[in-house]
Amino acid sequence: MPYVPVAELKDYVGKELGRSEWLTIDQERINLFAEATGDYQFIHVDPVKAAQTPFGSTIAHGFLSLSLIPKLMEDILILPEGAKMVVNYGLDSVRFIQPVKVNSRVRLKVDMNEVIEKKPGQWLLKATATLEIEGSDKPAYIAEPLSLCFV
């Protein structure tokens, strides 16, 4: 993660921080997520039945694609120098725009929205995370993740 002096954090508000590398969402990842969550809806895990739907194939769980935010954002999000720990503080909003079909490649675009000093040594970073799907004009989702940094 890139680190900047605390005094410069607010300079990044309103700016694009970057994009992650592409990641392929294969059936194995989808099946493992189904196993971890107990969500075995056929649209995710049954290629034969899913082929009969308007999607034409299995699709990733919405929460699977959402759960990729921390990993895909780790090399992009700007953090205050001296940060000892960063925790997920939640999401202000999430909108799923379109599903991620099996074997699609996705990447995360991150923009900084807001930087707030919650209390001395604690910085709340609000970003916009857009999960892009290779070859598509529409993203999979647009979310506003919150990260709490302890300096």
DSSP file (Angstrom, degrees, kcal/mol; ACC not computed):
  #  RESIDUE AA STRUCTURE BP1 BP2  ACC     N-H-->O    O-->H-N    N-H-->O    O-->H-N    TCO  KAPPA ALPHA  PHI   PSI    X-CA   Y-CA   Z-CA
    1    1 A M              0   0    0      0, 0.0     2,-0.3     0, 0.0    74,-0.2   0.000 360.0 360.0 360.0 138.8    0.0    0.0    0.0
    2    2 A P        -     0   0    0      0, 0.0    77,-2.8     0, 0.0     2,-0.4  -0.561 360.0-153.6 -74.2 135.8    1.3    3.5   -0.8
    3    3 A Y  E     +a   79   0A   0     -2,-0.3    75,-0.1    75,-0.2     3,-0.0  -0.897  14.5 178.8-112.4 140.4    1.9    5.6    2.3
    4    4 A V  E     -a   80   0A   0     75,-2.6    77,-2.9    -2,-0.4     5,-0.1  -0.946  40.6 -85.1-134.1 156.1    1.8    9.4    2.4
    5    5 A P    >>  -     0   0    0      0, 0.0     3,-2.2     0, 0.0     4,-0.6  -0.329  41.1-118.6 -58.1 143.4    2.3   12.0    5.2
    6    6 A V  G >4 S+     0   0    0      1,-0.3     3,-1.4     2,-0.2     4,-0.4   0.860 113.8  61.5 -52.3 -39.7   -0.9   12.5    7.2
    7    7 A A  G 34 S+     0   0    0      1,-0.3    -1,-0.3     2,-0.1     3,-0.2   0.708 104.8  49.0 -63.0 -19.3   -0.9   16.2    6.1
    8    8 A E  G X4 S+     0   0    0     -3,-2.2     3,-1.3     1,-0.1     4,-0.4   0.500  82.2  94.3 -98.7  -5.8   -1.2   15.1    2.5
    9    9 A L  G X< S+     0   0    0     -3,-1.4     3,-1.8    -4,-0.6     4,-0.2   0.905  83.2  52.4 -53.2 -46.9   -4.1   12.6    2.8
   10   10 A K  G >  S+     0   0    0     -4,-0.4     3,-1.1     1,-0.3    -1,-0.3   0.673  92.3  75.3 -68.8 -15.6   -6.7   15.2    1.9
   11   11 A D  G <  S+     0   0    0     -3,-1.3    -1,-0.3     1,-0.2    -2,-0.2   0.713  92.4  56.1 -65.1 -18.9   -4.8   16.1   -1.3
   12   12 A Y  G X  S+     0   0    0     -3,-1.8     3,-1.9    -4,-0.4   100,-0.5   0.536  76.9 117.6 -92.2  -8.0   -6.1   12.8   -2.7
   13   13 A V  T <  S+     0   0    0     -3,-1.1   100,-0.2     1,-0.3     3,-0.1  -0.391  82.3  17.6 -62.4 132.2   -9.8   13.5   -2.2
   14   14 A G  T 3  S+     0   0    0     98,-3.2     2,-0.3     1,-0.3    -1,-0.3   0.523 105.9 112.8  84.4   6.0  -11.7   13.6   -5.5
   15   15 A K  S <  S-     0   0    0     -3,-1.9    97,-2.5    97,-0.4     2,-0.4  -0.838  71.7-114.9-115.2 149.4   -8.9   11.8   -7.3
   16   16 A E  E     -B  111   0B   0     -2,-0.3    95,-0.3    95,-0.2     3,-0.1  -0.660  22.0-165.7 -74.7 131.1   -8.6    8.4   -8.9
   17   17 A L  E     -     0   0B   0     93,-3.3     2,-0.3    -2,-0.4    94,-0.2   0.705  47.7 -95.2 -91.9 -22.9   -6.0    6.3   -7.0
   18   18 A G  E     -B  110   0B   0     92,-1.2    92,-2.6     2,-0.0     2,-0.3  -0.872  34.1 -77.1 141.6-173.4   -5.6    3.6   -9.7
   19   19 A R  E     -B  109   0B   0     -2,-0.3    90,-0.2    90,-0.2     3,-0.1  -0.947  34.6-125.8-128.4 147.9   -6.7    0.2  -10.9
   20   20 A S        -     0   0    0     88,-2.1     2,-0.1    -2,-0.3    52,-0.1  -0.213  38.9 -85.6 -78.9 176.0   -5.8   -3.2   -9.7
   21   21 A E        -     0   0    0      1,-0.1    87,-0.3    51,-0.1    -1,-0.2  -0.403  57.1 -89.0 -71.8 160.6   -4.5   -6.1  -11.9
   22   22 A W        -     0   0    0     85,-0.1     2,-0.4    -2,-0.1    85,-0.2  -0.490  41.9-163.3 -72.4 145.3   -7.0   -8.2  -13.7
   23   23 A L  E     -C  106   0B   0     83,-2.5    83,-2.8    -2,-0.2     2,-0.4  -0.999  13.4-135.4-132.2 129.4   -8.4  -11.2  -11.8
   24   24 A T  E     -C  105   0B   0     -2,-0.4     2,-1.0    81,-0.2    81,-0.2  -0.722   9.7-147.8 -86.5 130.6  -10.2  -14.2  -13.5
   25   25 A I  E     -C  104   0B   0     79,-2.9    78,-3.3    -2,-0.4    79,-0.6  -0.815  28.9-179.3 -97.8  96.0  -13.3  -15.3  -11.6
   26   26 A D     >  -     0   0    0     -2,-1.0     4,-1.9    76,-0.2     3,-0.2  -0.409  41.9-103.0 -95.4 171.9  -13.3  -19.1  -12.4
   27   27 A Q  H  > S+     0   0    0      1,-0.2     4,-3.0     2,-0.2     5,-0.2   0.837 118.2  59.7 -64.2 -33.7  -15.8  -21.8  -11.3
   28   28 A E  H  > S+     0   0    0      2,-0.2     4,-2.5     1,-0.2    -1,-0.2   0.926 106.1  47.2 -61.4 -44.0  -13.5  -23.1   -8.6
   29   29 A R  H  > S+     0   0    0     -3,-0.2     4,-2.1     2,-0.2    -1,-0.2   0.915 113.2  49.2 -62.8 -42.3  -13.5  -19.7   -6.9
   30   30 A I  H  X S+     0   0    0     -4,-1.9     4,-2.3     1,-0.2    -2,-0.2   0.923 112.0  48.1 -62.8 -44.8  -17.3  -19.5   -7.2
   31   31 A N  H  X S+     0   0    0     -4,-3.0     4,-2.4     1,-0.2    -2,-0.2   0.898 110.0  51.8 -63.9 -40.9  -17.7  -23.0   -5.8
   32   32 A L  H  X S+     0   0    0     -4,-2.5     4,-2.4     2,-0.2    -1,-0.2   0.887 110.0  49.4 -63.7 -38.5  -15.3  -22.3   -2.9
   33   33 A F  H  X S+     0   0    0     -4,-2.1     4,-2.1     2,-0.2     6,-0.3   0.910 109.5  51.8 -66.1 -40.9  -17.3  -19.2   -2.0
   34   34 A A  H  X>S+     0   0    0     -4,-2.3     4,-2.3     1,-0.2     5,-0.6   0.920 111.7  47.5 -59.2 -43.5  -20.5  -21.3   -2.1
   35   35 A E  H  <5S+     0   0    0     -4,-2.4    -2,-0.2     1,-0.2    -1,-0.2   0.908 111.9  49.5 -63.9 -42.6  -19.0  -23.8    0.3
   36   36 A A  H  <5S+     0   0    0     -4,-2.4    -1,-0.2     1,-0.2    -2,-0.2   0.837 123.9  29.6 -66.7 -32.9  -17.7  -21.1    2.6
   37   37 A T  H  <5S-     0   0    0     -4,-2.1    -2,-0.2    -5,-0.1    -1,-0.2   0.595  99.4-123.3-105.2 -13.6  -21.1  -19.3    2.8
   38   38 A G  T  <5 +     0   0    0     -4,-2.3     2,-1.1    -5,-0.2    -3,-0.2   0.612  66.6 136.5  78.3  11.0  -23.6  -22.2    2.2
   39   39 A D      < +     0   0    0     -5,-0.6    -1,-0.2    -6,-0.3    -2,-0.1  -0.763  15.9 159.5 -96.4  93.3  -25.1  -20.3   -0.7
   40   40 A Y        +     0   0    0     -2,-1.1     5,-0.1    -3,-0.1    -1,-0.1  -0.037  10.1 160.2-104.3  29.2  -25.5  -23.1   -3.4
   41   41 A Q    >>  -     0   0    0      1,-0.1     3,-2.4     2,-0.1     4,-1.3  -0.276  49.4-121.0 -54.1 137.1  -28.1  -21.4   -5.5
   42   42 A F  H 3> S+     0   0    0      1,-0.3     4,-2.5     2,-0.2     8,-0.3   0.785 107.5  69.7 -55.7 -32.0  -28.0  -23.1   -9.0
   43   43 A I  H 34 S+     0   0    0      1,-0.2    16,-2.1     2,-0.2    -1,-0.3   0.726 109.7  36.3 -60.9 -19.3  -27.1  -19.9  -10.8
   44   44 A H  H <4 S+     0   0    0     -3,-2.4    -1,-0.2    14,-0.2    -2,-0.2   0.794 130.9  22.6 -98.4 -36.3  -23.7  -20.0   -9.1
   45   45 A V  H  < S+     0   0    0     -4,-1.3    -2,-0.2     1,-0.2    -3,-0.2   0.512 104.1  72.2-118.9  -6.0  -22.8  -23.7   -9.0
   46   46 A D     X  -     0   0    0     -4,-2.5     4,-2.9    -5,-0.2     5,-0.3  -0.828  50.7-176.0-117.3  94.7  -24.8  -25.6  -11.6
   47   47 A P  H  > S+     0   0    0      0, 0.0     4,-1.5     0, 0.0    -1,-0.2   0.827  83.0  53.1 -58.8 -33.8  -23.4  -24.8  -15.1
   48   48 A V  H  4 S+     0   0    0      2,-0.2     4,-0.5     1,-0.2     3,-0.1   0.962 115.7  37.1 -68.1 -51.6  -26.1  -26.9  -16.9
   49   49 A K  H >4 S+     0   0    0      1,-0.2     3,-1.2     2,-0.2    -1,-0.2   0.888 115.5  55.1 -67.3 -38.5  -29.1  -25.2  -15.2
   50   50 A A  H >< S+     0   0    0     -4,-2.9     3,-1.7    -8,-0.3     6,-0.6   0.818  97.0  65.0 -65.7 -30.0  -27.4  -21.8  -15.3
   51   51 A A  T 3< S+     0   0    0     -4,-1.5    -1,-0.3     1,-0.3    -2,-0.2   0.736  96.1  59.1 -63.4 -21.2  -26.9  -22.1  -19.1
   52   52 A Q  T <  S+     0   0    0     -3,-1.2    -1,-0.3    -4,-0.5    -2,-0.2   0.471  92.6  86.0 -86.9  -2.7  -30.7  -22.1  -19.4
   53   53 A T  S X  S-     0   0    0     -3,-1.7     3,-1.0    -4,-0.2    -3,-0.0  -0.402  99.0 -98.0 -90.8 171.0  -31.0  -18.6  -17.7
   54   54 A P  T 3  S+     0   0    0      0, 0.0    -1,-0.1     0, 0.0    -3,-0.1   0.720 122.9  61.5 -60.8 -19.3  -30.7  -15.2  -19.4
   55   55 A F  T 3  S-     0   0    0     -5,-0.2    -4,-0.1     2,-0.1     3,-0.1   0.784  93.8-146.0 -78.9 -26.4  -27.0  -15.1  -18.2
   56   56 A G  S <  S+     0   0    0     -3,-1.0     2,-0.3    -6,-0.6    -5,-0.2   0.442  70.4  33.0  78.4  -1.0  -26.1  -18.2  -20.2
   57   57 A S  S    S-     0   0    0     -7,-0.4    -2,-0.1   -14,-0.1    -1,-0.1  -0.953 100.4 -65.3-164.4 176.3  -23.6  -19.4  -17.6
   58   58 A T        -     0   0    0     -2,-0.3    44,-2.4   -14,-0.1     2,-0.3  -0.380  49.2-151.9 -68.7 158.1  -23.0  -19.5  -13.9
   59   59 A I  B     -H  101   0C   0    -16,-2.1    42,-0.2    42,-0.3     2,-0.1  -0.942  19.1-102.1-130.8 153.6  -22.3  -16.2  -12.3
   60   60 A A        -     0   0    0     40,-3.1    40,-0.4    -2,-0.3     2,-0.1  -0.426  44.6 -99.6 -69.5 147.0  -20.3  -15.1   -9.2
   61   61 A H     >  -     0   0    0      1,-0.1     4,-2.0    -2,-0.1     3,-0.3  -0.413  28.7-125.5 -59.4 142.1  -22.2  -14.4   -6.0
   62   62 A G  H  > S+     0   0    0      1,-0.2     4,-2.1     2,-0.2    -1,-0.1   0.906 113.5  50.8 -57.3 -40.5  -22.6  -10.6   -5.6
   63   63 A F  H  > S+     0   0    0      2,-0.2     4,-1.9     1,-0.2    -1,-0.2   0.748 103.9  58.7 -73.9 -21.6  -20.9  -10.9   -2.2
   64   64 A L  H  > S+     0   0    0     -3,-0.3     4,-0.6     2,-0.2    -1,-0.2   0.960 109.3  43.3 -65.2 -51.0  -18.0  -12.9   -3.7
   65   65 A S  H >< S+     0   0    0     -4,-2.0     3,-0.8     1,-0.2    -2,-0.2   0.883 115.0  50.4 -63.2 -36.1  -17.2  -10.0   -6.0
   66   66 A L  H >< S+     0   0    0     -4,-2.1     3,-1.7     1,-0.2    -1,-0.2   0.867 102.1  61.1 -67.4 -36.0  -17.7   -7.5   -3.2
   67   67 A S  H 3< S+     0   0    0     -4,-1.9     4,-0.4     1,-0.3    -1,-0.2   0.618  90.6  70.9 -68.5 -10.7  -15.4   -9.5   -0.9
   68   68 A L  T <X S+     0   0    0     -3,-0.8     4,-2.9    -4,-0.6     5,-0.3   0.601  71.5  93.1 -79.4 -11.2  -12.6   -8.9   -3.3
   69   69 A I  H <> S+     0   0    0     -3,-1.7     4,-2.3     1,-0.2     5,-0.2   0.916  82.8  48.5 -51.9 -53.6  -12.4   -5.3   -2.4
   70   70 A P  H  > S+     0   0    0      0, 0.0     4,-0.9     0, 0.0    -1,-0.2   0.921 116.8  42.1 -57.3 -44.3   -9.7   -5.6    0.3
   71   71 A K  H >4 S+     0   0    0     -4,-0.4     3,-0.6     1,-0.2     4,-0.3   0.941 118.2  44.0 -67.6 -47.2   -7.4   -7.7   -1.8
   72   72 A L  H 3< S+     0   0    0     -4,-2.9     3,-0.3     1,-0.2    -1,-0.2   0.768 117.1  47.3 -70.7 -23.9   -7.8   -5.8   -5.0
   73   73 A M  H >X S+     0   0    0     -4,-2.3     4,-2.5    -5,-0.3     3,-2.0   0.591  84.6  93.6 -89.8 -12.1   -7.5   -2.4   -3.2
   74   74 A E  T << S+     0   0    0     -4,-0.9    -1,-0.2    -3,-0.6    -2,-0.1   0.782  90.8  39.4 -60.8 -31.0   -4.4   -3.3   -1.2
   75   75 A D  T 34 S+     0   0    0     -4,-0.3    -1,-0.3    -3,-0.3    -2,-0.1   0.395 121.6  44.6 -95.4   3.7   -1.8   -1.9   -3.7
   76   76 A I  T <4 S+     0   0    0     -3,-2.0    -2,-0.2   -75,-0.1    -3,-0.1   0.784  81.9  95.8-113.7 -44.8   -4.0    1.2   -4.5
   77   77 A L  S  < S-     0   0    0     -4,-2.5     2,-0.4     1,-0.1    50,-0.0  -0.281  70.9-129.3 -61.3 130.6   -5.4    2.7   -1.4
   78   78 A I        -     0   0    0    -77,-0.1   -75,-0.2   -69,-0.1    -1,-0.1  -0.663  29.9-169.3 -79.4 130.5   -3.4    5.6    0.0
   79   79 A L  E     -a    3   0A   0    -77,-2.8   -75,-2.6    -2,-0.4     2,-0.2  -0.876  26.9 -99.4-121.6 154.3   -2.6    5.2    3.7
   80   80 A P  E >   -a    4   0A   0      0, 0.0     3,-1.6     0, 0.0    70,-0.1  -0.484  47.0-101.0 -70.4 139.5   -1.2    7.6    6.3
   81   81 A E  T 3  S+     0   0    0    -77,-2.9   -75,-0.2     1,-0.3     3,-0.1  -0.294 109.1  28.5 -55.1 141.9    2.5    7.1    7.0
   82   82 A G  T 3  S+     0   0    0      1,-0.3    -1,-0.3    -3,-0.1     2,-0.2   0.535  79.3 163.9  82.4   6.7    3.0    5.2   10.3
   83   83 A A    <   -     0   0    0     -3,-1.6    68,-0.3     1,-0.2    -1,-0.3  -0.411  17.5-175.1 -61.2 125.7   -0.2    3.3   10.0
   84   84 A K        +     0   0    0     66,-3.4     2,-0.3     1,-0.3    -1,-0.2   0.720  67.4   3.6 -92.0 -26.4    0.0    0.4   12.4
   85   85 A M  E     -D  150   0B   0     65,-1.2    65,-3.0     2,-0.0     2,-0.4  -0.985  55.0-159.2-160.9 145.8   -3.3   -1.2   11.4
   86   86 A V  E     -D  149   0B   0     -2,-0.3     2,-0.3    63,-0.2    63,-0.2  -0.999  17.7-172.2-130.5 129.3   -6.1   -0.8    8.9
   87   87 A V  E     -D  148   0B   0     61,-2.4    61,-2.7    -2,-0.4     2,-0.4  -0.902  32.5-104.6-122.9 152.0   -9.6   -2.3    9.5
   88   88 A N  E     -D  147   0B   0     -2,-0.3    59,-0.2    59,-0.2     3,-0.1  -0.601  31.6-175.8 -69.4 123.7  -12.7   -2.6    7.4
   89   89 A Y  E     -     0   0B   0     57,-2.8     2,-0.3    -2,-0.4    58,-0.2   0.378  45.6-103.2-104.9   0.2  -15.2   -0.1    8.7
   90   90 A G  E     -D  146   0B   0     56,-0.7    56,-2.7     2,-0.0    -1,-0.4  -0.744  39.2 -68.0 115.9-162.7  -18.0   -1.1    6.5
   91   91 A L  E     -D  145   0B   0     -2,-0.3     3,-0.1    54,-0.2    35,-0.0  -0.996  17.5-157.7-134.6 137.5  -19.7    0.3    3.4
   92   92 A D  E    S-     0   0B   0     52,-2.8     2,-0.3    -2,-0.4    -1,-0.1   0.834  81.3  -9.9 -81.7 -34.1  -21.7    3.4    2.9
   93   93 A S  E     -     0   0B   0     51,-0.4    51,-2.4     2,-0.0     2,-0.3  -0.990  54.7-167.3-159.5 157.4  -23.4    2.1   -0.2
   94   94 A V  E     -D  143   0B   0     -2,-0.3     2,-0.4    49,-0.2    49,-0.2  -0.977   3.5-176.1-146.2 134.2  -23.3   -0.8   -2.7
   95   95 A R  E     -D  142   0B   0     47,-1.9    47,-1.9    -2,-0.3     2,-0.6  -0.971  16.5-149.0-132.0 119.4  -25.1   -1.1   -6.1
   96   96 A F  E     +D  141   0B   0     -2,-0.4    45,-0.3    45,-0.2    44,-0.1  -0.789  18.9 177.0 -85.5 119.6  -24.8   -4.3   -8.1
   97   97 A I        -     0   0    0     43,-2.3    43,-0.2    -2,-0.6    44,-0.2   0.880  62.4 -12.3 -93.3 -46.3  -25.1   -3.2  -11.8
   98   98 A Q  S    S-     0   0    0     42,-1.2    -1,-0.4    41,-0.2     2,-0.0  -0.987  75.5 -96.8-154.5 155.2  -24.6   -6.5  -13.6
   99   99 A P        -     0   0    0      0, 0.0     2,-0.7     0, 0.0   -38,-0.1  -0.298  29.4-121.6 -74.4 158.4  -23.4  -10.0  -12.7
  100  100 A V        -     0   0    0    -40,-0.4   -40,-3.1    40,-0.1     2,-0.1  -0.893  30.4-143.5 -98.0 110.9  -19.9  -11.4  -13.2
  101  101 A K  B >   -H   59   0C   0     -2,-0.7     3,-1.9   -42,-0.2   -42,-0.3  -0.421  33.4 -83.0 -74.3 150.7  -20.1  -14.4  -15.4
  102  102 A V  T 3  S+     0   0    0    -44,-2.4   -76,-0.2     1,-0.3    -1,-0.1  -0.202 115.8  19.3 -52.6 141.7  -17.8  -17.4  -14.8
  103  103 A N  T 3  S+     0   0    0    -78,-3.3    -1,-0.3     1,-0.3   -77,-0.2   0.525  91.0 139.4  69.3  10.8  -14.3  -16.9  -16.4
  104  104 A S  E <   -C   25   0B   0     -3,-1.9   -79,-2.9   -79,-0.6     2,-0.5  -0.483  51.0-129.2 -74.4 153.4  -14.7  -13.2  -16.6
  105  105 A R  E     -C   24   0B   0    -81,-0.2    29,-3.0    29,-0.2     2,-0.3  -0.910  30.0-176.7-104.8 134.7  -11.8  -11.0  -15.8
  106  106 A V  E     -CE  23 133B   0    -83,-2.8   -83,-2.5    -2,-0.5     2,-0.3  -0.885  10.8-176.5-127.5 157.5  -12.4   -8.2  -13.3
  107  107 A R  E     - E   0 132B   0     25,-1.8    25,-2.9    -2,-0.3     2,-0.5  -0.978  24.3-119.8-148.5 159.3  -10.4   -5.3  -11.8
  108  108 A L  E     - E   0 131B   0    -87,-0.3   -88,-2.1    -2,-0.3     2,-0.5  -0.873  14.4-160.3-107.8 128.3  -11.0   -2.6   -9.2
  109  109 A K  E     -BE  19 130B   0     21,-2.6    21,-2.7    -2,-0.5     2,-0.5  -0.904  16.2-160.5-100.9 133.0  -10.9    1.1   -9.9
  110  110 A V  E     +BE  18 129B   0    -92,-2.6   -93,-3.3    -2,-0.5   -92,-1.2  -0.963  13.6 179.7-124.3 128.9  -10.5    3.1   -6.7
  111  111 A D  E     -BE  16 128B   0     17,-2.3    17,-2.7    -2,-0.5     2,-0.5  -0.957  28.6-124.7-120.4 142.9  -11.3    6.8   -6.2
  112  112 A M  E     + E   0 127B   0    -97,-2.5   -98,-3.2  -100,-0.5   -97,-0.4  -0.777  31.5 170.7 -89.4 125.8  -10.8    8.7   -2.9
  113  113 A N  E     -     0   0B   0     13,-3.0     2,-0.3    -2,-0.5    14,-0.2   0.831  58.8  -0.6 -98.5 -43.5  -14.0   10.4   -1.7
  114  114 A E  E     - E   0 126B   0     12,-2.0    12,-2.8  -101,-0.1     2,-0.4  -0.999  45.4-160.1-155.7 146.3  -13.3   11.6    1.8
  115  115 A V  E     + E   0 125B   0     -2,-0.3     2,-0.4    10,-0.2    10,-0.2  -0.987  20.8 177.5-131.6 121.3  -10.7   11.6    4.6
  116  116 A I  E     - E   0 124B   0      8,-2.5     8,-3.5    -2,-0.4     2,-1.0  -0.985  29.4-138.3-128.7 131.7  -11.8   12.2    8.1
  117  117 A E  E     - E   0 123B   0     -2,-0.4     6,-0.2     6,-0.2    -2,-0.0  -0.798  20.9-174.5 -85.6 106.1   -9.8   12.3   11.3
  118  118 A K  E     -     0   0B   0      4,-1.7    -1,-0.2    -2,-1.0     5,-0.1   0.916  68.4 -27.8 -68.7 -44.6  -12.2   10.4   13.7
  119  119 A K  E >  S- E   0 122B   0      3,-1.0     3,-2.8    -3,-0.1    -1,-0.3  -0.934  99.0 -51.4-159.5 168.0  -10.0   11.0   16.7
  120  120 A P  T 3  S+     0   0    0      0, 0.0     3,-0.1     0, 0.0    -3,-0.0  -0.219 129.1   9.5 -52.8 125.9   -6.2   11.6   17.1
  121  121 A G  T 3  S+     0   0    0      1,-0.1    30,-3.2    30,-0.1     2,-0.5   0.484 108.9  99.9  84.4   2.9   -4.4    8.8   15.4
  122  122 A Q  E <   -EF 119 150B   0     -3,-2.8    -4,-1.7    28,-0.2    -3,-1.0  -0.970  48.1-175.8-127.3 118.9   -7.5    7.4   13.6
  123  123 A W  E     -EF 117 149B   0     26,-2.4    26,-3.4    -2,-0.5     2,-0.6  -0.948  13.1-152.6-116.9 127.8   -8.2    8.3   10.0
  124  124 A L  E     -EF 116 148B   0     -8,-3.5    -8,-2.5    -2,-0.5     2,-0.5  -0.882  12.0-164.1-100.3 122.6  -11.4    7.2    8.2
  125  125 A L  E     -EF 115 147B   0     22,-3.1    22,-2.5    -2,-0.6     2,-0.5  -0.925   2.3-166.0-109.3 124.9  -10.9    6.8    4.4
  126  126 A K  E     +EF 114 146B   0    -12,-2.8   -13,-3.0    -2,-0.5   -12,-2.0  -0.949  16.5 172.8-111.5 125.4  -14.0    6.7    2.2
  127  127 A A  E     -E  112   0B   0     18,-2.2     2,-0.5    -2,-0.5   -15,-0.2  -0.738  33.7-123.8-121.5 169.5  -13.4    5.5   -1.4
  128  128 A T  E     -E  111   0B   0    -17,-2.7   -17,-2.3    -2,-0.2     2,-0.5  -0.991  26.9-165.2-111.9 124.4  -15.5    4.6   -4.4
  129  129 A A  E     -EG 110 143B   0     14,-3.2    14,-2.7    -2,-0.5     2,-0.5  -0.950   4.2-172.1-113.1 120.2  -14.7    1.1   -5.6
  130  130 A T  E     -EG 109 142B   0    -21,-2.7   -21,-2.6    -2,-0.5     2,-0.9  -0.954  14.6-147.8-115.5 118.3  -15.9    0.2   -9.1
  131  131 A L  E     -EG 108 141B   0     10,-1.8     9,-3.2    -2,-0.5    10,-0.7  -0.760  19.7-158.6 -89.3 107.6  -15.5   -3.4  -10.2
  132  132 A E  E     -E  107   0B   0    -25,-2.9   -25,-1.8    -2,-0.9     2,-0.5  -0.602   6.4-145.8 -86.2 144.5  -14.9   -3.4  -13.9
  133  133 A I  E >   -E  106   0B   0      5,-0.4     3,-2.2     3,-0.3   -27,-0.2  -0.954  29.5-109.4-111.0 125.1  -15.5   -6.4  -16.1
  134  134 A E  T 3  S+     0   0    0    -29,-3.0   -29,-0.2    -2,-0.5     3,-0.1  -0.275 102.3  12.6 -55.8 129.8  -13.2   -6.8  -19.1
  135  135 A G  T 3  S+     0   0    0      1,-0.2     2,-0.4     2,-0.0    -1,-0.3   0.477 106.1 107.2  84.0   2.9  -15.0   -6.1  -22.3
  136  136 A S    <   -     0   0    0     -3,-2.2    -3,-0.3     1,-0.1    -1,-0.2  -0.920  58.6-154.0-118.4 141.1  -18.0   -4.5  -20.7
  137  137 A D  S    S+     0   0    0     -2,-0.4    -1,-0.1    -3,-0.1    -3,-0.0   0.753  84.2  67.2 -77.3 -24.8  -19.1   -0.9  -20.5
  138  138 A K  S    S-     0   0    0     -5,-0.0    -5,-0.4     1,-0.0     2,-0.1  -0.779  82.0-130.7 -99.3 139.9  -21.0   -1.5  -17.3
  139  139 A P        -     0   0    0      0, 0.0    -7,-0.2     0, 0.0   -41,-0.2  -0.372  17.0-122.3 -79.3 165.6  -19.3   -2.4  -14.0
  140  140 A A  S    S-     0   0    0     -9,-3.2   -43,-2.3     1,-0.3   -42,-1.2   0.895  87.4 -21.1 -70.7 -42.1  -20.3   -5.3  -11.8
  141  141 A Y  E     -DG  96 131B   0    -10,-0.7   -10,-1.8   -45,-0.3     2,-0.4  -0.986  48.1-138.5-158.8 165.7  -20.8   -2.9   -8.9
  142  142 A I  E     +DG  95 130B   0    -47,-1.9   -47,-1.9    -2,-0.3     2,-0.3  -0.990  34.3 171.5-129.1 123.1  -20.1    0.5   -7.5
  143  143 A A  E     -DG  94 129B   0    -14,-2.7   -14,-3.2    -2,-0.4   -49,-0.2  -0.891  32.9-139.5-131.2 159.6  -19.4    0.5   -3.7
  144  144 A E  E     -     0   0B   0    -51,-2.4   -52,-2.8    -2,-0.3   -51,-0.4  -0.762  27.9-170.1-120.0  83.9  -18.2    2.9   -1.1
  145  145 A P  E     -D   91   0B   0      0, 0.0   -18,-2.2     0, 0.0     2,-0.4  -0.446   9.9-146.1 -75.1 148.2  -15.9    1.0    1.3
  146  146 A L  E     -DF  90 126B   0    -56,-2.7   -57,-2.8   -20,-0.2   -56,-0.7  -0.952  11.6-168.7-115.1 131.7  -14.7    2.6    4.5
  147  147 A S  E     -DF  88 125B   0    -22,-2.5   -22,-3.1    -2,-0.4     2,-0.6  -0.985   9.3-152.5-122.7 129.5  -11.2    1.9    5.9
  148  148 A L  E     -DF  87 124B   0    -61,-2.7   -61,-2.4    -2,-0.4     2,-0.4  -0.901  13.6-160.7-104.3 119.5  -10.2    3.0    9.4
  149  149 A C  E     -DF  86 123B   0    -26,-3.4   -26,-2.4    -2,-0.6     2,-0.6  -0.839   5.9-154.4-104.1 133.0   -6.5    3.6    9.8
  150  150 A F  E      DF  85 122B   0    -65,-3.0   -66,-3.4    -2,-0.4   -65,-1.2  -0.933 360.0 360.0-107.6 118.8   -4.7    3.6   13.2
  151  151 A V              0   0    0    -30,-3.2   -29,-0.1    -2,-0.6    -1,-0.1   0.376 360.0 360.0-104.9 360.0   -1.5    5.7   13.2
